Amino acid sequence: MDDQTRIELEAAAFRRLRRHLMEDRADVQNIDLMNLAGFCRNCLSRWYMEAAQERGIEMSQDAARETFYGMPYAEWKARFQAEASPEQQADFEVAFRENVTDKE
């Protein structure tokens, strides 16, 4: 497989993952994704921003989130995000520390 085809397939898989998380399974909470998989929609938007910045494209966290979420993040939270339980929050502290804090 040539590099251009690989890049196109990877991009298509990313778009399908985004659509799955944003349209098919908007009910799945970010905190649950982070606690189970070690990443969430916010991580994906941050990785998008970092990829842009590596290529010299200025992009803020808010702009990256709006690009990924398809709306301002505050609107997404108001429409789809439920209040986290104390157990979810405790698990999140561990997951964030293991998957985000150590990687930065």
C-alpha positions as CSV (number, residue, x, y, z in Angstrom):
1,M,0.0,0.0,0.0
2,D,1.4,3.4,-0.9
3,D,1.6,6.2,1.7
4,Q,-1.1,8.3,0.2
5,T,-3.6,5.5,0.3
6,R,-2.6,4.7,3.9
7,I,-3.1,8.3,4.9
8,E,-6.5,8.4,3.2
9,L,-7.6,5.2,5.0
10,E,-6.4,6.5,8.4
11,A,-8.3,9.7,7.8
12,A,-11.4,7.8,6.9
13,A,-11.2,5.7,10.0
14,F,-10.7,8.8,12.1
15,R,-13.8,10.4,10.5
16,R,-15.8,7.2,11.2
17,L,-14.7,7.1,14.8
18,R,-15.6,10.8,15.2
19,R,-19.1,10.2,13.6
20,H,-19.6,7.1,15.9
21,L,-18.8,9.1,19.0
22,M,-20.7,12.2,18.0
23,E,-23.7,10.9,16.2
24,D,-24.1,7.2,16.9
25,R,-23.1,7.1,20.6
26,A,-23.5,10.7,21.9
27,D,-24.9,9.0,25.0
28,V,-21.5,7.6,26.0
29,Q,-20.0,10.0,28.5
30,N,-16.5,11.3,28.1
31,I,-15.7,10.3,31.6
32,D,-16.7,6.7,30.8
33,L,-14.5,6.7,27.7
34,M,-11.6,8.0,29.7
35,N,-12.1,5.6,32.6
36,L,-12.3,2.6,30.3
37,A,-10.1,3.4,27.4
38,G,-7.8,6.1,28.7
39,F,-8.9,8.7,26.1
40,C,-12.1,10.7,25.3
41,R,-13.5,13.1,22.8
42,N,-11.5,15.9,24.4
43,C,-8.3,13.9,24.0
44,L,-9.1,13.4,20.3
45,S,-9.7,17.1,19.9
46,R,-6.4,17.9,21.6
47,W,-4.6,15.4,19.4
48,Y,-6.1,17.2,16.4
49,M,-4.9,20.5,17.7
50,E,-1.4,19.2,18.4
51,A,-1.3,17.7,14.8
52,A,-2.2,21.1,13.4
53,Q,0.3,22.9,15.5
54,E,3.1,20.5,14.5
55,R,2.3,21.6,10.9
56,G,2.5,25.3,11.8
57,I,-1.2,25.8,11.9
58,E,-2.3,27.9,14.9
59,M,-5.3,26.3,16.6
60,S,-6.6,27.0,20.1
61,Q,-8.1,24.3,22.3
62,D,-11.5,25.9,21.9
63,A,-11.2,25.9,18.1
64,A,-10.1,22.2,18.1
65,R,-13.0,21.2,20.3
66,E,-15.5,23.1,18.2
67,T,-14.0,21.4,15.1
68,F,-14.3,17.9,16.7
69,Y,-17.6,18.4,18.5
70,G,-19.2,20.2,15.6
71,M,-20.4,22.9,18.0
72,P,-19.0,24.9,20.9
73,Y,-17.9,22.6,23.7
74,A,-20.2,24.3,26.2
75,E,-23.2,23.6,24.0
76,W,-22.1,19.9,23.7
77,K,-21.8,19.6,27.5
78,A,-25.2,21.2,28.0
79,R,-26.9,18.9,25.5
80,F,-25.2,15.6,26.2
81,Q,-23.0,15.5,29.3
82,A,-24.5,14.1,32.5
83,E,-23.3,14.7,36.0
84,A,-20.5,12.3,37.0
85,S,-20.9,10.1,40.0
86,P,-18.4,10.3,42.8
87,E,-17.1,6.8,41.7
88,Q,-16.7,8.0,38.1
89,Q,-14.8,11.1,39.3
90,A,-12.5,9.0,41.5
91,D,-11.8,6.6,38.6
92,F,-11.2,9.6,36.3
93,E,-8.6,11.0,38.6
94,V,-6.6,7.8,38.2
95,A,-7.2,7.5,34.5
96,F,-6.3,11.1,33.8
97,R,-3.1,10.8,35.9
98,E,-2.1,7.6,34.0
99,N,-3.1,8.6,30.5
100,V,-2.8,12.3,30.2
101,T,-0.7,13.9,33.0
102,D,2.2,11.5,32.5
103,K,2.2,12.0,28.7
104,E,2.5,15.7,28.7
